[in-house]
Amino acid sequence: MKKYLPIILILLLAAGLRLVQLGQNPPGLYWDEVSLGYNAYSILTTGRDEHGEFLPLTRFKAFGDYKPPGYIYATVPSIALFGLNEFSVRFPSALAGVIMVWLMYLLVKELFPVHLGGVQGHPRGVQVATLAALILAISPWHVQLSRVAFEAMLAAAFNLAGIYFFVKAIHKSGWYLILSAIFFGLTVYTFNSNRLLTPLLVLALTLIYAKNLWAKKTAVIVAAIIGLVLALPLIPYWRSPESKLRWHEVNIFSDLKVILESNRRIAADGGGRVAKLIHHRYLGHAANFLHHYFDHFKGQYLWVTGDGNPRFSTQSTGQFYLIEALPLLVGLYWLLTRSVGWRTSVLLLAWFFLGPIPAATARETPHALRTVSMLPVPQIIIALGLSKLKKPILLLVTGILLLELIRFQYIYYRSYPQEFAGEWLTQYPPLVRYLKTVENNYDQIFVTSDFGRPYIYFLFYQQINPAKFQQEANVTRTGDGFGFFEVHSVGKYRFDAPDLTRPQPNTAYVLKDGNEFKITDNP
């Protein structure tokens, strides 16, 4: 029992950092979290999503953004246990974060050769695994995303499980490949970015361990069949118009600026064959992709301020603690030059450099959420570097790391909830609860959509019966080319833009007043 005490304590630390005040901080649910929660509640109570579709397999219509189903189904038991609230919606993500710490500990012991504590559990390798678990447990990147209902966090846990069981199958029974195939299959049902990353990782694993897999042919064939069976239901969806709409919404390859610039340069060079080759739009798209890819390795993003989206970062801490740069460099040196096993080195590096590819195809970069499945590779390398530091330097690094953790926690719990309350739409819950107490005084209540998608907050915080909403919902598609759904009313609540020049009797108007709501019956 004594030898397990360090990892048990680390898991308790990881749980504390992810579960304490989970329902209160971040200070509100942003609309995607609310949508995930209400659709899970709808599945729990009616077996149908908010649009009345029975147990969707490949996607939930939601706002018309067609969410993968994995996180919603994972939230159903959470809501059954804890009710429909902020904690229950975020719990699957937080739990996935804690499980990732444990899975990484197991993976490190499998990955490294015997002299670093691989499959035989040499104490030095246990030290690296324990350090890696600790680094992930306190990671600002990982903690921040674990505390929000992000589909990407659950997908990252499935991804890590898939890799762990793949490596375990190489070292032990080949039948672990079946578990690997199942978890890899779950990733593509959970987060869109993993629909590109997972095939790339499986291909990399297959190439790295080809010789070992050849010796386990039967298990490989069975696992491959399972993987294909899991992927088959998604193929019609990937070919569907709604899938193409989602892809068009976020990808860089539909950027007309690249095509227009290509045409301009070709015309300026006389329009000959050489000009068309030199200035081809595909080269422009390739350059654009590389620009977005390398955004993820910028120092400002990694070490100083983190992701520019306040939902993904406090804006005061990088994706890593600054002091981690030293052990990361030391770990990279050992990974590249010393005998940690070439397969381990290639796997970790392939995983690390494949990680940003899905995010690089999208317009917003760097993007901490879309690259979270590259974790915990950096933490493993940092842990390897820490294990190689001399004791005085290790103590200094540990002390500074502790101070950085304290600073991150202080900011996260004190200034962050106040400074970025608007990012979490904290205006909605008190509004919805107040209107519930006065709604009988009005025939109808108009609510502005200036803060985005108000209807889902009324469904969630008033816990409106999903069966009733499915029957009465007044929904149309937007005409902006993206096909989003607009919900015009829920009961007596109206979300259309009212004619404020002609106020209606016995009607309340909820209008935008700066960053807050204003309620009036005389606009």
C-alpha positions as CSV (number, residue, x, y, z in Angstrom):
1,M,0.0,0.0,0.0
2,K,2.9,2.4,0.8
3,K,4.2,2.3,-2.7
4,Y,0.8,3.5,-4.0
5,L,0.5,6.4,-1.5
6,P,2.2,9.1,-3.8
7,I,-0.2,8.5,-6.8
8,I,-3.2,8.3,-4.4
9,L,-2.2,11.7,-3.0
10,I,-1.7,13.1,-6.4
11,L,-5.1,11.9,-7.6
12,L,-6.7,13.5,-4.5
13,L,-4.9,16.8,-5.4
14,A,-6.1,16.5,-9.0
15,A,-9.7,15.9,-7.8
16,G,-9.5,18.9,-5.4
17,L,-8.2,21.2,-8.1
18,R,-11.0,20.1,-10.5
19,L,-14.0,19.6,-8.2
20,V,-13.9,22.3,-5.5
21,Q,-16.5,24.9,-6.3
22,L,-17.0,23.3,-9.7
23,G,-20.5,24.7,-10.0
24,Q,-19.5,28.2,-9.0
25,N,-16.2,28.8,-10.8
26,P,-16.1,29.5,-13.7
27,P,-18.9,31.8,-12.6
28,G,-21.5,30.8,-15.1
29,L,-22.4,28.3,-17.8
30,Y,-21.7,29.5,-21.3
31,W,-24.3,28.5,-23.9
32,D,-22.7,25.3,-25.2
33,E,-22.5,24.0,-21.7
34,V,-26.2,24.8,-21.1
35,S,-27.0,23.1,-24.4
36,L,-25.1,19.9,-23.5
37,G,-26.8,19.8,-20.1
38,Y,-30.3,20.4,-21.4
39,N,-30.0,17.8,-24.2
40,A,-28.7,15.3,-21.6
41,Y,-31.7,16.1,-19.4
42,S,-34.0,15.7,-22.4
43,I,-32.4,12.3,-23.1
44,L,-32.8,11.3,-19.5
45,T,-36.4,12.2,-19.2
46,T,-37.8,11.5,-22.7
47,G,-35.2,9.5,-24.6
48,R,-35.1,12.3,-27.2
49,D,-33.0,15.4,-27.8
50,E,-34.4,19.0,-27.6
51,H,-35.7,18.7,-31.2
52,G,-37.5,15.4,-30.5
53,E,-35.1,13.1,-32.2
54,F,-34.9,9.6,-30.6
55,L,-31.4,8.7,-29.1
56,P,-29.3,10.5,-31.8
57,L,-26.3,8.3,-32.6
58,T,-24.0,10.5,-34.7
59,R,-24.9,14.1,-33.8
60,F,-27.2,16.3,-31.8
61,K,-28.8,19.1,-33.7
62,A,-28.6,21.5,-30.7
63,F,-28.2,25.1,-32.1
64,G,-27.7,23.7,-35.6
65,D,-24.0,23.2,-34.9
66,Y,-24.5,19.4,-34.7
67,K,-22.7,18.5,-31.6
68,P,-21.0,15.0,-31.3
69,P,-23.0,12.8,-28.9
70,G,-20.3,11.6,-26.6
71,Y,-20.4,14.3,-23.9
72,I,-24.1,14.5,-23.9
73,Y,-24.6,10.8,-23.2
74,A,-21.8,10.9,-20.5
75,T,-23.7,13.7,-18.8
76,V,-27.0,11.7,-18.5
77,P,-25.9,9.7,-15.4
78,S,-24.4,12.8,-13.9
79,I,-27.7,14.7,-14.1
80,A,-29.5,11.6,-12.9
81,L,-27.3,11.6,-9.8
82,F,-26.9,15.4,-9.1
83,G,-29.9,17.0,-10.9
84,L,-29.8,19.5,-13.7
85,N,-27.3,22.1,-12.5
86,E,-23.9,23.6,-13.2
87,F,-22.0,20.9,-11.2
88,S,-23.7,17.9,-13.0
89,V,-23.0,19.4,-16.4
90,R,-19.3,19.9,-15.7
91,F,-18.7,16.8,-13.7
92,P,-17.9,14.5,-16.7
93,S,-15.2,16.9,-17.8
94,A,-13.7,17.2,-14.3
95,L,-13.8,13.4,-13.8
96,A,-12.1,12.9,-17.2
97,G,-9.4,15.2,-16.1
98,V,-8.7,13.2,-12.9
99,I,-8.8,9.9,-14.8
100,M,-6.2,11.3,-17.3
101,V,-3.8,11.8,-14.4
102,W,-4.1,8.2,-13.5
103,L,-4.0,6.9,-17.0
104,M,-0.8,8.9,-17.7
105,Y,0.8,7.4,-14.6
106,L,0.1,3.9,-16.0
107,L,1.2,4.9,-19.5
108,V,4.6,6.2,-18.4
109,K,5.4,2.9,-16.6
110,E,4.5,1.1,-19.8
111,L,6.4,3.3,-22.2
112,F,9.9,3.6,-20.8
113,P,12.5,0.9,-20.9
114,V,13.3,-1.2,-17.8
115,H,16.2,1.1,-16.6
116,L,13.8,4.0,-16.5
117,G,11.1,1.9,-14.8
118,G,9.1,0.4,-17.7
119,V,7.0,-2.7,-17.5
120,Q,9.0,-4.1,-14.6
121,G,8.3,-1.2,-12.4
122,H,11.9,-0.1,-11.6
123,P,11.8,2.7,-8.9
124,R,13.4,5.3,-11.2
125,G,10.6,4.8,-13.7
126,V,7.9,5.0,-11.0
127,Q,9.5,8.3,-10.1
128,V,9.1,9.6,-13.7
129,A,5.5,8.4,-13.8
130,T,4.7,10.0,-10.4
131,L,6.3,13.3,-11.5
132,A,4.4,13.2,-14.7
133,A,1.1,12.6,-12.9
134,L,1.9,15.5,-10.5
135,I,2.7,17.9,-13.4
136,L,-0.5,17.1,-15.2
137,A,-2.5,17.3,-11.9
138,I,-1.5,20.9,-11.4
139,S,-1.2,22.0,-15.1
140,P,-3.0,25.3,-15.7
141,W,-4.0,24.2,-19.2
142,H,-5.5,20.9,-17.9
143,V,-7.1,22.3,-14.8
144,Q,-8.7,25.2,-16.6
145,L,-10.3,23.0,-19.3
146,S,-11.2,20.2,-16.8
147,R,-13.5,22.6,-14.9
148,V,-15.7,23.4,-17.9
149,A,-18.1,21.1,-19.8
150,F,-15.8,20.8,-22.8
151,E,-16.3,17.8,-25.1
152,A,-12.6,18.0,-25.9
153,M,-11.6,17.0,-22.3
154,L,-13.7,13.8,-22.5
155,A,-12.2,13.1,-25.9
156,A,-8.7,13.6,-24.6
157,A,-9.3,11.1,-21.8
158,F,-10.6,8.6,-24.4
159,N,-7.6,9.3,-26.6
160,L,-5.2,8.7,-23.7
161,A,-6.9,5.5,-22.9
162,G,-6.7,4.3,-26.5
163,I,-3.0,4.9,-26.6
164,Y,-2.4,3.3,-23.2
165,F,-4.2,0.1,-24.1
166,F,-2.4,0.1,-27.5
167,V,1.0,0.2,-25.8
168,K,-0.1,-2.3,-23.2
169,A,-1.2,-4.7,-26.0
170,I,2.3,-4.4,-27.4
171,H,4.0,-5.3,-24.1
172,K,1.4,-7.8,-22.9
173,S,-1.7,-9.5,-24.4
174,G,-2.6,-8.4,-27.9
175,W,-6.3,-8.5,-26.9
176,Y,-5.9,-5.1,-25.2
177,L,-6.1,-3.8,-28.7
178,I,-9.8,-4.3,-28.5
179,L,-10.1,-1.8,-25.6
180,S,-7.8,0.5,-27.6
181,A,-10.1,0.3,-30.6
182,I,-13.2,1.0,-28.5
183,F,-11.6,4.1,-26.8
184,F,-10.3,5.4,-30.1
185,G,-13.8,4.9,-31.5
186,L,-15.3,6.9,-28.7
187,T,-13.0,9.9,-29.4
188,V,-14.6,10.5,-32.8
189,Y,-18.1,10.4,-31.2
190,T,-17.0,13.0,-28.7
191,F,-15.1,15.9,-30.3
192,N,-14.8,17.0,-33.9
193,S,-11.0,17.6,-33.9
194,N,-10.4,14.0,-32.9
195,R,-12.1,12.8,-36.1
196,L,-8.9,14.0,-37.8
197,L,-6.4,13.4,-35.0
198,T,-7.4,9.8,-34.1
199,P,-6.8,8.3,-37.6
200,L,-3.4,10.1,-37.7
201,L,-2.4,8.7,-34.2
202,V,-3.6,5.2,-35.1
203,L,-1.5,5.3,-38.3
204,A,1.5,6.5,-36.3
205,L,1.1,3.8,-33.7
206,T,0.7,1.2,-36.4
207,L,3.9,2.3,-38.2
208,I,5.9,2.5,-34.9
209,Y,4.9,-0.9,-33.6
210,A,4.4,-2.7,-37.0
211,K,6.8,-5.5,-36.1
212,N,5.1,-6.2,-32.8
213,L,1.6,-6.0,-34.3
214,W,2.6,-8.6,-36.9
215,A,3.1,-11.1,-34.1
216,K,-0.4,-10.4,-32.8
217,K,-2.3,-10.6,-36.1
218,T,-5.5,-12.2,-34.8
219,A,-6.0,-9.5,-32.1
220,V,-5.1,-6.8,-34.7
221,I,-7.7,-8.0,-37.1
222,V,-10.4,-8.2,-34.5
223,A,-9.6,-4.7,-33.2
224,A,-9.6,-3.3,-36.7
225,I,-13.0,-4.8,-37.4
226,I,-14.3,-3.3,-34.2
227,G,-12.8,0.1,-35.1
228,L,-14.4,0.0,-38.6
229,V,-17.8,-1.0,-37.2
230,L,-17.7,1.9,-34.8
231,A,-16.8,4.3,-37.6
232,L,-19.4,3.1,-40.1
233,P,-22.4,5.0,-38.6
234,L,-20.4,8.3,-39.0
235,I,-19.8,7.9,-42.7
236,P,-23.3,9.0,-43.8
237,Y,-23.1,12.0,-41.5
238,W,-19.7,13.1,-42.7
239,R,-21.1,13.1,-46.3
240,S,-24.2,15.0,-45.2
241,P,-24.9,18.7,-45.8
242,E,-25.0,19.5,-42.1
243,S,-21.5,18.1,-41.6
244,K,-20.3,20.2,-44.5
245,L,-21.9,23.3,-43.0
246,R,-20.0,22.7,-39.8
247,W,-16.7,22.2,-41.7
248,H,-17.3,25.3,-43.7
249,E,-18.0,27.3,-40.6
250,V,-14.6,26.8,-39.0
251,N,-12.0,25.7,-41.6
252,I,-9.4,27.9,-43.2
253,F,-9.7,26.3,-46.6
254,S,-12.9,28.1,-47.3
255,D,-11.2,31.5,-46.8
256,L,-11.9,33.4,-50.0
257,K,-9.1,35.8,-49.2
258,V,-6.5,33.2,-50.2
259,I,-8.2,32.5,-53.5
260,L,-8.5,36.3,-54.3
261,E,-4.9,36.9,-53.4
262,S,-3.8,34.0,-55.6
263,N,-5.8,35.4,-58.5
264,R,-4.4,38.9,-58.0
265,R,-0.8,37.7,-58.0
266,I,-1.3,35.5,-61.1
267,A,-2.8,38.5,-62.9
268,A,0.0,40.8,-61.8
269,D,2.5,38.3,-63.2
270,G,0.9,38.1,-66.6
271,G,-1.2,35.0,-66.1
272,G,1.2,32.5,-67.6
273,R,1.7,28.8,-66.5
274,V,4.7,29.7,-64.3
275,A,2.7,32.4,-62.5
276,K,-0.2,30.0,-62.0
277,L,2.2,27.4,-60.5
278,I,4.1,29.8,-58.3
279,H,1.0,31.6,-57.0
280,H,-1.4,28.6,-56.9
281,R,-4.1,28.8,-54.3
282,Y,-3.1,25.4,-52.9
283,L,0.3,26.9,-52.0
284,G,-1.5,29.8,-50.3
285,H,-3.7,27.4,-48.3
286,A,-0.5,25.4,-47.3
287,A,1.2,28.6,-46.1
288,N,-2.0,29.5,-44.2
289,F,-2.1,26.1,-42.6
290,L,1.5,26.2,-41.5
291,H,1.0,29.7,-40.1
292,H,-1.9,28.4,-38.0
293,Y,0.1,25.2,-37.0
294,F,3.1,27.1,-35.7
295,D,0.9,29.5,-33.8
296,H,0.7,26.7,-31.2
297,F,4.5,26.9,-30.5
298,K,4.7,30.7,-29.8
299,G,6.3,31.6,-26.5
300,Q,3.6,34.1,-25.5
301,Y,0.9,31.4,-25.8
302,L,2.9,28.6,-24.1
303,W,4.5,30.5,-21.3
304,V,3.0,33.9,-20.6
305,T,-0.7,34.6,-21.3
306,G,-2.0,31.3,-22.7
307,D,-4.9,31.1,-25.1
308,G,-6.5,34.5,-26.0
309,N,-10.0,33.2,-25.3
310,P,-10.7,33.8,-21.6
311,R,-12.7,30.6,-21.4
312,F,-9.5,28.6,-22.1
313,S,-7.1,30.7,-20.0
314,T,-6.9,33.2,-17.2
315,Q,-4.9,35.4,-19.5
316,S,-2.4,35.7,-16.7
317,T,-0.7,32.3,-17.0
318,G,0.6,30.5,-20.0
319,Q,-0.5,27.0,-21.0
320,F,2.5,25.9,-18.9
321,Y,4.1,27.4,-15.9
322,L,7.1,29.4,-16.9
323,I,9.6,27.4,-14.8
324,E,8.6,24.3,-16.7
325,A,10.6,25.5,-19.7
326,L,13.8,24.3,-18.1
327,P,12.8,20.6,-17.4
328,L,11.0,20.5,-20.8
329,L,14.3,21.3,-22.5
330,V,16.2,18.8,-20.4
331,G,13.6,16.2,-21.0
332,L,13.6,16.8,-24.8
333,Y,17.4,16.4,-24.7
334,W,17.1,13.0,-23.0
335,L,14.3,12.0,-25.3
336,L,16.3,12.7,-28.4
337,T,19.8,11.7,-27.4
338,R,19.6,9.1,-24.7
339,S,18.5,5.5,-24.5
340,V,14.8,5.8,-23.5
341,G,13.9,3.6,-26.4
342,W,13.4,4.8,-30.0
343,R,9.8,3.7,-30.2
344,T,9.0,5.7,-27.0
345,S,10.8,8.8,-28.4
346,V,9.1,8.5,-31.8
347,L,5.6,7.9,-30.3
348,L,5.8,10.9,-27.9
349,L,7.2,13.2,-30.6
350,A,4.6,12.0,-33.2
351,W,1.8,12.5,-30.7
352,F,3.1,16.0,-29.8
353,F,3.5,17.2,-33.4
354,L,0.3,15.6,-34.7
355,G,-1.7,17.2,-31.9
356,P,-2.0,20.7,-33.4
357,I,-3.0,19.5,-36.9
358,P,-6.8,19.6,-36.4
359,A,-6.6,23.0,-34.8
360,A,-4.4,24.4,-37.6
361,T,-7.2,23.7,-40.1
362,A,-9.5,26.2,-38.2
363,R,-9.4,29.9,-38.2
364,E,-8.8,30.7,-34.5
365,T,-5.3,29.8,-33.5
366,P,-3.6,29.1,-31.2
367,H,-6.4,27.0,-29.7
368,A,-5.9,25.3,-26.4
369,L,-9.2,23.4,-26.5
370,R,-8.7,21.8,-30.0
371,T,-5.1,20.7,-29.1
372,V,-5.8,19.3,-25.6
373,S,-5.5,15.8,-26.9
374,M,-1.8,16.3,-27.3
375,L,-1.7,16.3,-23.5
376,P,0.0,14.7,-21.5
377,V,3.0,14.5,-23.8
378,P,4.6,17.8,-22.6
379,Q,4.0,16.7,-19.0
380,I,5.8,13.4,-19.6
381,I,8.8,15.2,-21.1
382,I,8.8,17.7,-18.3
383,A,8.8,14.9,-15.8
384,L,11.6,13.2,-17.5
385,G,13.6,16.4,-17.4
386,L,12.8,16.9,-13.7
387,S,14.1,13.4,-12.9
388,K,17.5,14.3,-14.4
389,L,18.0,17.6,-12.6
390,K,20.6,17.8,-9.8
391,K,19.0,18.0,-6.3
392,P,19.7,21.7,-5.6
393,I,18.3,22.7,-9.0
394,L,15.3,20.3,-8.6
395,L,14.5,21.9,-5.2
396,L,14.7,25.4,-6.7
397,V,12.5,24.4,-9.6
398,T,10.0,22.8,-7.3
399,G,9.8,25.8,-5.1
400,I,9.2,28.2,-8.0
401,L,6.6,25.7,-9.4
402,L,4.8,25.8,-6.1
403,L,4.7,29.6,-6.1
404,E,3.4,29.6,-9.7
405,L,0.6,27.1,-8.7
406,I,-0.4,29.3,-5.8
407,R,-0.4,32.4,-8.1
408,F,-2.6,30.5,-10.7
409,Q,-5.1,29.4,-8.0
410,Y,-5.3,32.9,-6.5
411,I,-6.0,34.4,-9.9
412,Y,-8.4,31.7,-10.9
413,Y,-10.6,32.0,-7.7
414,R,-10.2,35.7,-7.0
415,S,-9.8,38.0,-10.0
416,Y,-10.7,35.7,-12.9
417,P,-14.4,35.2,-12.0
418,Q,-14.9,39.0,-11.7
419,E,-12.8,40.1,-14.6
420,F,-14.3,37.6,-17.1
421,A,-17.9,37.2,-15.8
422,G,-19.2,38.3,-19.1
423,E,-17.5,35.5,-20.9
424,W,-19.6,33.1,-18.8
425,L,-22.9,34.9,-19.3
426,T,-23.5,35.3,-15.6
427,Q,-26.4,37.7,-16.4
428,Y,-28.7,34.8,-17.4
429,P,-29.3,32.7,-14.3
430,P,-30.6,35.6,-12.0
431,L,-32.7,37.0,-14.9
432,V,-34.3,33.6,-15.6
433,R,-35.0,33.0,-11.9
434,Y,-36.4,36.4,-11.4
435,L,-38.7,36.3,-14.4
436,K,-40.0,32.9,-13.2
437,T,-41.4,34.7,-10.1
438,V,-43.2,37.5,-12.1
439,E,-44.1,35.8,-15.3
440,N,-47.8,35.4,-14.2
441,N,-48.1,39.2,-14.2
442,Y,-47.6,39.3,-18.0
443,D,-49.1,37.8,-21.1
444,Q,-45.8,37.7,-22.9
445,I,-42.2,38.6,-22.2
446,F,-39.8,39.6,-24.9
447,V,-36.1,38.8,-24.2
448,T,-33.3,40.3,-26.2
449,S,-30.9,37.9,-28.0
450,D,-28.0,40.4,-27.9
451,F,-26.2,38.1,-25.4
452,G,-26.8,35.1,-27.5
453,R,-29.2,32.1,-27.5
454,P,-31.4,33.1,-24.5
455,Y,-33.9,30.3,-25.0
456,I,-31.6,27.5,-23.8
457,Y,-31.1,29.3,-20.5
458,F,-34.8,29.4,-19.9
459,L,-35.1,25.7,-20.7
460,F,-32.2,24.9,-18.4
461,Y,-32.8,27.1,-15.4
462,Q,-36.5,26.7,-15.3
463,Q,-36.1,23.0,-16.1
464,I,-38.9,23.2,-18.6
465,N,-40.3,19.7,-19.5
466,P,-38.4,18.6,-22.6
467,A,-41.5,16.8,-23.9
468,K,-43.5,20.0,-23.7
469,F,-40.8,22.0,-25.5
470,Q,-40.4,19.3,-28.2
471,Q,-44.1,19.7,-29.0
472,E,-44.4,23.5,-28.7
473,A,-41.1,24.8,-29.9
474,N,-41.2,27.5,-32.6
475,V,-38.0,27.0,-34.5
476,T,-36.6,28.1,-37.9
477,R,-33.3,28.1,-39.6
478,T,-31.2,31.2,-40.0
479,G,-30.6,32.5,-43.5
480,D,-26.8,33.1,-43.0
481,G,-25.7,30.0,-44.8
482,F,-24.7,28.2,-41.7
483,G,-28.1,26.7,-40.9
484,F,-28.3,27.5,-37.2
485,F,-31.6,27.2,-35.5
486,E,-33.5,30.1,-34.1
487,V,-36.0,29.4,-31.3
488,H,-38.6,32.2,-31.4
489,S,-40.5,31.3,-28.3
490,V,-40.7,29.1,-25.2
491,G,-44.1,29.4,-23.5
492,K,-44.8,33.1,-23.0
493,Y,-41.2,34.0,-23.6
494,R,-40.5,35.6,-27.0
495,F,-37.0,35.9,-28.5
496,D,-37.8,37.9,-31.6
497,A,-36.9,41.5,-31.9
498,P,-40.0,43.4,-30.7
499,D,-41.3,46.7,-32.2
500,L,-40.3,49.0,-29.4
501,T,-42.1,52.0,-31.0
502,R,-45.4,50.3,-30.4
503,P,-45.3,48.7,-26.9
504,Q,-47.9,46.0,-26.3
505,P,-50.1,45.9,-23.3
506,N,-49.4,43.5,-20.4
507,T,-45.9,42.8,-21.9
508,A,-42.4,42.9,-20.3
509,Y,-39.3,43.7,-22.3
510,V,-35.9,42.5,-21.3
511,L,-33.4,44.7,-23.1
512,K,-29.6,45.0,-23.2
513,D,-28.2,47.7,-20.9
514,G,-24.4,47.7,-21.3
515,N,-23.3,44.3,-20.0
516,E,-26.5,43.7,-18.1
517,F,-30.2,43.2,-18.7
518,K,-32.9,45.9,-18.1
519,I,-36.5,44.8,-17.5
520,T,-39.2,47.3,-18.4
521,D,-42.9,47.4,-19.5
522,N,-42.4,50.8,-21.2
523,P,-39.4,50.6,-23.5
